Amino acid sequence: MSGEIFIPLGDFYFPLAIAIELSSKVRLKTLDLLHLAYIAALEEQGEEIHELVTVDDDFKGEEEAIKRELKIQIKTIGDPL
């Protein structure tokens, strides 16, 4: 993996390219999309990530889209385990 990916706008740093791609599928703010992009990049390198724990309720609102795209669970602090 070179760390870059080509999209119609040119070569981009891999996590940034993933965030751009996710932006059409998951309705989150830019920095939140980058959190998801880093999860995707780590999974691309063989890491197993099953859930994201956050205090940001915006993730909970997009939980179904995140599950569909990244196959991870969202846990917000305060949720029952």
N, CA, C and O atoms as a Tinker XYZ file with bonds, in Angstrom:
   324  protein
     1  N      0.856000   -1.169000    0.000000    73     2
     2  CA     0.000000    0.000000    0.000000    64     1     3
     3  C      0.903000    1.233000    0.000000    63     2     4     5
     4  O      1.781000    1.357000    0.853000    81     3
     5  N      0.696000    2.119000   -0.928000    73     3     6
     6  CA     1.549000    3.295000   -1.051000    64     5     7
     7  C      1.142000    4.424000   -0.110000    63     6     8     9
     8  O      1.899000    5.377000    0.076000    81     7
     9  N     -0.045000    4.326000    0.483000    73     7    10
    10  CA    -0.506000    5.409000    1.344000    64     9    11
    11  C     -1.264000    6.482000    0.586000    63    10    12    13
    12  O     -1.727000    7.460000    1.173000    81    11
    13  N     -1.391000    6.294000   -0.729000    73    11    14
    14  CA    -2.141000    7.240000   -1.548000    64    13    15
    15  C     -3.130000    6.477000   -2.400000    63    14    16    17
    16  O     -2.942000    5.293000   -2.677000    81    15
    17  N     -4.180000    7.155000   -2.813000    73    15    18
    18  CA    -5.189000    6.564000   -3.675000    64    17    19
    19  C     -5.581000    7.614000   -4.706000    63    18    20    21
    20  O     -5.613000    8.807000   -4.404000    81    19
    21  N     -5.879000    7.169000   -5.916000    73    19    22
    22  CA    -6.283000    8.113000   -6.954000    64    21    23
    23  C     -7.798000    8.230000   -6.981000    63    22    24    25
    24  O     -8.506000    7.225000   -7.049000    81    23
    25  N     -8.284000    9.446000   -6.929000    73    23    26
    26  CA    -9.692000    9.735000   -7.156000    64    25    27
    27  C     -9.729000   10.804000   -8.241000    63    26    28    29
    28  O     -8.689000   11.381000   -8.557000    81    27
    29  N    -10.878000   11.083000   -8.812000    73    27    30
    30  CA   -10.916000   12.006000   -9.949000    64    29    31
    31  C    -10.225000   13.358000   -9.713000    63    30    32    33
    32  O     -9.849000   14.033000  -10.671000    81    31
    33  N    -10.059000   13.747000   -8.467000    73    31    34
    34  CA    -9.386000   15.020000   -8.180000    64    33    35
    35  C     -7.871000   14.891000   -8.164000    63    34    36    37
    36  O     -7.179000   15.907000   -8.099000    81    35
    37  N     -7.328000   13.672000   -8.222000    73    35    38
    38  CA    -5.892000   13.457000   -8.192000    64    37    39
    39  C     -5.500000   12.518000   -7.062000    63    38    40    41
    40  O     -6.354000   11.858000   -6.470000    81    39
    41  N     -4.198000   12.459000   -6.762000    73    39    42
    42  CA    -3.697000   11.601000   -5.695000    64    41    43
    43  C     -3.942000   12.257000   -4.340000    63    42    44    45
    44  O     -3.717000   13.456000   -4.173000    81    43
    45  N     -4.406000   11.459000   -3.371000    73    43    46
    46  CA    -4.677000   11.937000   -2.023000    64    45    47
    47  C     -4.079000   10.986000   -1.018000    63    46    48    49
    48  O     -3.917000    9.796000   -1.291000    81    47
    49  N     -3.752000   11.508000    0.140000    73    47    50
    50  CA    -3.377000   10.704000    1.286000    64    49    51
    51  C     -4.524000    9.733000    1.551000    63    50    52    53
    52  O     -5.681000   10.153000    1.592000    81    51
    53  N     -4.233000    8.449000    1.731000    73    51    54
    54  CA    -5.243000    7.396000    1.789000    64    53    55
    55  C     -6.408000    7.693000    2.742000    63    54    56    57
    56  O     -7.556000    7.605000    2.307000    81    55
    57  N     -6.176000    8.044000    4.032000    73    55    58
    58  CA    -7.324000    8.328000    4.903000    64    57    59
    59  C     -8.177000    9.504000    4.414000    63    58    60    61
    60  O     -9.399000    9.482000    4.562000    81    59
    61  N     -7.558000   10.509000    3.845000    73    59    62
    62  CA    -8.322000   11.641000    3.328000    64    61    63
    63  C     -9.201000   11.200000    2.160000    63    62    64    65
    64  O    -10.349000   11.633000    2.050000    81    63
    65  N     -8.673000   10.348000    1.296000    73    63    66
    66  CA    -9.461000    9.842000    0.174000    64    65    67
    67  C    -10.646000    9.021000    0.677000    63    66    68    69
    68  O    -11.745000    9.112000    0.130000    81    67
    69  N    -10.423000    8.222000    1.715000    73    67    70
    70  CA   -11.523000    7.435000    2.290000    64    69    71
    71  C    -12.578000    8.374000    2.873000    63    70    72    73
    72  O    -13.775000    8.159000    2.680000    81    71
    73  N    -12.140000    9.413000    3.584000    73    71    74
    74  CA   -13.091000   10.373000    4.169000    64    73    75
    75  C    -13.925000   11.037000    3.081000    63    74    76    77
    76  O    -15.130000   11.228000    3.248000    81    75
    77  N    -13.293000   11.385000    1.977000    73    75    78
    78  CA   -14.029000   11.994000    0.861000    64    77    79
    79  C    -15.060000   11.010000    0.315000    63    78    80    81
    80  O    -16.201000   11.385000    0.044000    81    79
    81  N    -14.657000    9.759000    0.156000    73    79    82
    82  CA   -15.587000    8.741000   -0.341000    64    81    83
    83  C    -16.744000    8.524000    0.639000    63    82    84    85
    84  O    -17.896000    8.414000    0.219000    81    83
    85  N    -16.446000    8.463000    1.936000    73    83    86
    86  CA   -17.481000    8.253000    2.948000    64    85    87
    87  C    -18.451000    9.428000    3.050000    63    86    88    89
    88  O    -19.599000    9.251000    3.457000    81    87
    89  N    -18.000000   10.615000    2.688000    73    87    90
    90  CA   -18.833000   11.808000    2.861000    64    89    91
    91  C    -20.145000   11.737000    2.072000    63    90    92    93
    92  O    -21.112000   12.412000    2.426000    81    91
    93  N    -20.188000   10.941000    1.023000    73    91    94
    94  CA   -21.426000   10.800000    0.259000    64    93    95
    95  C    -22.338000    9.718000    0.830000    63    94    96    97
    96  O    -23.476000    9.561000    0.386000    81    95
    97  N    -21.831000    8.967000    1.823000    73    95    98
    98  CA   -22.584000    7.845000    2.362000    64    97    99
    99  C    -22.948000    8.004000    3.832000    63    98   100   101
   100  O    -23.925000    7.427000    4.308000    81    99
   101  N    -22.150000    8.796000    4.547000    73    99   102
   102  CA   -22.344000    8.987000    5.989000    64   101   103
   103  C    -22.388000   10.485000    6.259000    63   102   104   105
   104  O    -21.453000   11.205000    5.910000    81   103
   105  N    -23.455000   10.957000    6.871000    73   103   106
   106  CA   -23.646000   12.389000    7.100000    64   105   107
   107  C    -23.025000   12.801000    8.434000    63   106   108   109
   108  O    -23.709000   12.872000    9.456000    81   107
   109  N    -21.723000   13.070000    8.408000    73   107   110
   110  CA   -20.990000   13.520000    9.598000    64   109   111
   111  C    -20.098000   14.692000    9.229000    63   110   112   113
   112  O    -19.835000   14.956000    8.056000    81   111
   113  N    -19.637000   15.393000   10.269000    73   111   114
   114  CA   -18.698000   16.497000   10.068000    64   113   115
   115  C    -17.344000   15.949000    9.607000    63   114   116   117
   116  O    -17.044000   14.768000    9.780000    81   115
   117  N    -16.552000   16.816000    9.029000    73   115   118
   118  CA   -15.271000   16.428000    8.440000    64   117   119
   119  C    -14.375000   15.669000    9.413000    63   118   120   121
   120  O    -13.871000   14.600000    9.067000    81   119
   121  N    -14.168000   16.180000   10.600000    73   119   122
   122  CA   -13.274000   15.496000   11.540000    64   121   123
   123  C    -13.847000   14.154000   11.972000    63   122   124   125
   124  O    -13.091000   13.216000   12.221000    81   123
   125  N    -15.159000   14.046000   12.065000    73   123   126
   126  CA   -15.778000   12.763000   12.390000    64   125   127
   127  C    -15.554000   11.762000   11.257000    63   126   128   129
   128  O    -15.299000   10.583000   11.505000    81   127
   129  N    -15.651000   12.233000   10.021000    73   127   130
   130  CA   -15.372000   11.367000    8.882000    64   129   131
   131  C    -13.928000   10.892000    8.885000    63   130   132   133
   132  O    -13.643000    9.764000    8.483000    81   131
   133  N    -13.019000   11.744000    9.335000    73   131   134
   134  CA   -11.614000   11.326000    9.418000    64   133   135
   135  C    -11.418000   10.226000   10.448000    63   134   136   137
   136  O    -10.585000    9.341000   10.248000    81   135
   137  N    -12.169000   10.261000   11.553000    73   135   138
   138  CA   -12.106000    9.165000   12.522000    64   137   139
   139  C    -12.477000    7.848000   11.835000    63   138   140   141
   140  O    -11.795000    6.836000   12.005000    81   139
   141  N    -13.548000    7.872000   11.069000    73   139   142
   142  CA   -13.973000    6.669000   10.359000    64   141   143
   143  C    -12.959000    6.265000    9.295000    63   142   144   145
   144  O    -12.721000    5.077000    9.082000    81   143
   145  N    -12.371000    7.236000    8.636000    73   143   146
   146  CA   -11.379000    6.937000    7.600000    64   145   147
   147  C    -10.155000    6.253000    8.188000    63   146   148   149
   148  O     -9.598000    5.344000    7.574000    81   147
   149  N     -9.733000    6.680000    9.365000    73   147   150
   150  CA    -8.584000    6.017000   10.000000    64   149   151
   151  C     -8.936000    4.595000   10.413000    63   150   152   153
   152  O     -8.082000    3.709000   10.357000    81   151
   153  N    -10.170000    4.362000   10.822000    73   151   154
   154  CA   -10.609000    2.994000   11.121000    64   153   155
   155  C    -10.510000    2.149000    9.851000    63   154   156   157
   156  O     -9.978000    1.040000    9.882000    81   155
   157  N    -11.018000    2.667000    8.748000    73   155   158
   158  CA   -10.960000    1.938000    7.477000    64   157   159
   159  C     -9.514000    1.685000    7.051000    63   158   160   161
   160  O     -9.196000    0.605000    6.554000    81   159
   161  N     -8.643000    2.668000    7.241000    73   159   162
   162  CA    -7.234000    2.509000    6.867000    64   161   163
   163  C     -6.559000    1.444000    7.733000    63   162   164   165
   164  O     -5.773000    0.642000    7.229000    81   163
   165  N     -6.859000    1.432000    9.022000    73   163   166
   166  CA    -6.291000    0.407000    9.909000    64   165   167
   167  C     -6.799000   -0.981000    9.531000    63   166   168   169
   168  O     -6.036000   -1.948000    9.540000    81   167
   169  N     -8.080000   -1.080000    9.199000    73   167   170
   170  CA    -8.625000   -2.369000    8.760000    64   169   171
   171  C     -7.966000   -2.819000    7.461000    63   170   172   173
   172  O     -7.722000   -4.011000    7.268000    81   171
   173  N     -7.682000   -1.887000    6.582000    73   171   174
   174  CA    -6.992000   -2.194000    5.324000    64   173   175
   175  C     -5.612000   -2.795000    5.587000    63   174   176   177
   176  O     -5.109000   -3.580000    4.783000    81   175
   177  N     -5.009000   -2.429000    6.705000    73   175   178
   178  CA    -3.690000   -2.943000    7.079000    64   177   179
   179  C     -3.787000   -4.219000    7.916000    63   178   180   181
   180  O     -2.771000   -4.727000    8.389000    81   179
   181  N     -5.005000   -4.739000    8.099000    73   179   182
   182  CA    -5.166000   -6.004000    8.789000    64   181   183
   183  C     -5.614000   -5.924000   10.234000    63   182   184   185
   184  O     -5.787000   -6.957000   10.881000    81   183
   185  N     -5.806000   -4.725000   10.754000    73   183   186
   186  CA    -6.289000   -4.584000   12.128000    64   185   187
   187  C     -7.770000   -4.940000   12.187000    63   186   188   189
   188  O     -8.527000   -4.618000   11.271000    81   187
   189  N     -8.180000   -5.599000   13.258000    73   187   190
   190  CA    -9.598000   -5.902000   13.452000    64   189   191
   191  C    -10.193000   -4.875000   14.407000    63   190   192   193
   192  O     -9.795000   -4.790000   15.569000    81   191
   193  N    -11.130000   -4.112000   13.915000    73   191   194
   194  CA   -11.799000   -3.102000   14.730000    64   193   195
   195  C    -13.286000   -3.419000   14.699000    63   194   196   197
   196  O    -13.887000   -3.528000   13.630000    81   195
   197  N    -13.873000   -3.565000   15.880000    73   195   198
   198  CA   -15.259000   -3.986000   15.968000    64   197   199
   199  C    -16.203000   -2.879000   16.424000    63   198   200   201
   200  O    -17.402000   -2.924000   16.147000    81   199
   201  N    -15.651000   -1.875000   17.133000    73   199   202
   202  CA   -16.526000   -0.804000   17.603000    64   201   203
   203  C    -15.754000    0.489000   17.787000    63   202   204   205
   204  O    -14.537000    0.502000   17.971000    81   203
   205  N    -16.509000    1.573000   17.731000    73   203   206
   206  CA   -15.997000    2.908000   17.991000    64   205   207
   207  C    -16.716000    3.421000   19.233000    63   206   208   209
   208  O    -17.946000    3.452000   19.275000    81   207
   209  N    -15.954000    3.820000   20.233000    73   207   210
   210  CA   -16.520000    4.369000   21.458000    64   209   211
   211  C    -16.314000    5.879000   21.423000    63   210   212   213
   212  O    -15.201000    6.358000   21.208000    81   211
   213  N    -17.390000    6.619000   21.635000    73   211   214
   214  CA   -17.344000    8.064000   21.492000    64   213   215
   215  C    -18.315000    8.742000   22.462000    63   214   216   217
   216  O    -19.209000    8.098000   23.011000    81   215
   217  N    -18.132000   10.025000   22.662000    73   215   218
   218  CA   -19.101000   10.825000   23.409000    64   217   219
   219  C    -19.950000   11.657000   22.447000    63   218   220   221
   220  O    -20.849000   12.380000   22.878000    81   219
   221  N    -19.670000   11.559000   21.159000    73   219   222
   222  CA   -20.329000   12.358000   20.126000    64   221   223
   223  C    -21.602000   11.658000   19.647000    63   222   224   225
   224  O    -21.534000   10.620000   18.989000    81   223
   225  N    -22.750000   12.226000   19.976000    73   223   226
   226  CA   -24.032000   11.638000   19.596000    64   225   227
   227  C    -24.279000   11.659000   18.084000    63   226   228   229
   228  O    -25.146000   10.932000   17.599000    81   227
   229  N    -23.536000   12.476000   17.335000    73   227   230
   230  CA   -23.698000   12.506000   15.885000    64   229   231
   231  C    -23.430000   11.123000   15.275000    63   230   232   233
   232  O    -24.080000   10.732000   14.305000    81   231
   233  N    -22.476000   10.391000   15.845000    73   231   234
   234  CA   -22.174000    9.057000   15.346000    64   233   235
   235  C    -23.369000    8.131000   15.515000    63   234   236   237
   236  O    -23.655000    7.309000   14.644000    81   235
   237  N    -24.060000    8.267000   16.634000    73   235   238
   238  CA   -25.221000    7.417000   16.895000    64   237   239
   239  C    -26.307000    7.666000   15.854000    63   238   240   241
   240  O    -27.001000    6.734000   15.447000    81   239
   241  N    -26.455000    8.901000   15.427000    73   239   242
   242  CA   -27.450000    9.222000   14.420000    64   241   243
   243  C    -27.149000    8.621000   13.050000    63   242   244   245
   244  O    -28.053000    8.463000   12.228000    81   243
   245  N    -25.898000    8.288000   12.804000    73   243   246
   246  CA   -25.482000    7.703000   11.524000    64   245   247
   247  C    -25.053000    6.242000   11.684000    63   246   248   249
   248  O    -24.356000    5.684000   10.836000    81   247
   249  N    -25.483000    5.647000   12.782000    73   247   250
   250  CA   -25.035000    4.293000   13.124000    64   249   251
   251  C    -25.311000    3.270000   12.016000    63   250   252   253
   252  O    -24.443000    2.454000   11.705000    81   251
   253  N    -26.490000    3.303000   11.427000    73   251   254
   254  CA   -26.819000    2.320000   10.383000    64   253   255
   255  C    -25.914000    2.477000    9.164000    63   254   256   257
   256  O    -25.449000    1.483000    8.607000    81   255
   257  N    -25.664000    3.713000    8.749000    73   255   258
   258  CA   -24.780000    3.949000    7.600000    64   257   259
   259  C    -23.353000    3.505000    7.916000    63   258   260   261
   260  O    -22.672000    2.942000    7.058000    81   259
   261  N    -22.900000    3.757000    9.141000    73   259   262
   262  CA   -21.554000    3.351000    9.548000    64   261   263
   263  C    -21.448000    1.829000    9.574000    63   262   264   265
   264  O    -20.456000    1.265000    9.112000    81   263
   265  N    -22.461000    1.169000   10.111000    73   263   266
   266  CA   -22.473000   -0.300000   10.109000    64   265   267
   267  C    -22.412000   -0.837000    8.680000    63   266   268   269
   268  O    -21.679000   -1.784000    8.396000    81   267
   269  N    -23.177000   -0.233000    7.799000    73   267   270
   270  CA   -23.226000   -0.679000    6.405000    64   269   271
   271  C    -21.867000   -0.499000    5.720000    63   270   272   273
   272  O    -21.423000   -1.376000    4.979000    81   271
   273  N    -21.216000    0.628000    5.966000    73   271   274
   274  CA   -19.967000    0.940000    5.268000    64   273   275
   275  C    -18.730000    0.305000    5.897000    63   274   276   277
   276  O    -17.835000   -0.151000    5.184000    81   275
   277  N    -18.674000    0.274000    7.240000    73   275   278
   278  CA   -17.448000   -0.175000    7.915000    64   277   279
   279  C    -17.616000   -1.445000    8.746000    63   278   280   281
   280  O    -16.636000   -2.005000    9.239000    81   279
   281  N    -18.855000   -1.894000    8.898000    73   279   282
   282  CA   -19.126000   -3.117000    9.673000    64   281   283
   283  C    -18.642000   -3.002000   11.117000    63   282   284   285
   284  O    -18.113000   -3.966000   11.669000    81   283
   285  N    -18.821000   -1.826000   11.735000    73   283   286
   286  CA   -18.458000   -1.647000   13.141000    64   285   287
   287  C    -19.663000   -1.159000   13.927000    63   286   288   289
   288  O    -20.589000   -0.575000   13.364000    81   287
   289  N    -19.645000   -1.402000   15.223000    73   287   290
   290  CA   -20.672000   -0.936000   16.131000    64   289   291
   291  C    -20.277000    0.436000   16.684000    63   290   292   293
   292  O    -19.092000    0.743000   16.810000    81   291
   293  N    -21.258000    1.241000   17.007000    73   291   294
   294  CA   -21.021000    2.536000   17.640000    64   293   295
   295  C    -21.513000    2.446000   19.080000    63   294   296   297
   296  O    -22.651000    2.049000   19.332000    81   295
   297  N    -20.656000    2.815000   20.013000    73   295   298
   298  CA   -21.023000    2.877000   21.429000    64   297   299
   299  C    -20.776000    4.310000   21.898000    63   298   300   301
   300  O    -19.658000    4.817000   21.803000    81   299
   301  N    -21.806000    4.946000   22.393000    73   299   302
   302  CA   -21.607000    6.266000   22.974000    64   301   303
   303  C    -21.489000    6.089000   24.484000    63   302   304   305
   304  O    -22.179000    5.258000   25.076000    81   303
   305  N    -20.624000    6.863000   25.092000    73   303   306
   306  CA   -20.435000    6.780000   26.532000    64   305   307
   307  C    -21.763000    7.095000   27.191000    63   306   308   309
   308  O    -22.394000    8.112000   26.903000    81   307
   309  N    -22.173000    6.211000   28.075000    73   307   310
   310  CA   -23.462000    6.331000   28.708000    64   309   311
   311  C    -24.411000    5.247000   28.231000    63   310   312   313
   312  O    -25.418000    4.972000   28.882000    81   311
   313  N    -24.087000    4.607000   27.059000    73   311   314
   314  CA   -24.889000    3.471000   26.581000    64   313   315
   315  C    -24.685000    2.283000   27.509000    63   314   316   317
   316  O    -23.596000    2.113000   28.056000    81   315
   317  N    -25.703000    1.465000   27.695000    73   315   318
   318  CA   -25.492000    0.226000   28.448000    64   317   319
   319  C    -24.545000   -0.697000   27.690000    63   318   320   321
   320  O    -24.617000   -0.796000   26.465000    81   319
   321  N    -23.675000   -1.361000   28.406000    73   319   322
   322  CA   -22.736000   -2.288000   27.765000    64   321   323
   323  C    -23.485000   -3.501000   27.307000    63   322   324
   324  O    -22.889000   -4.416000   26.738000    81   323
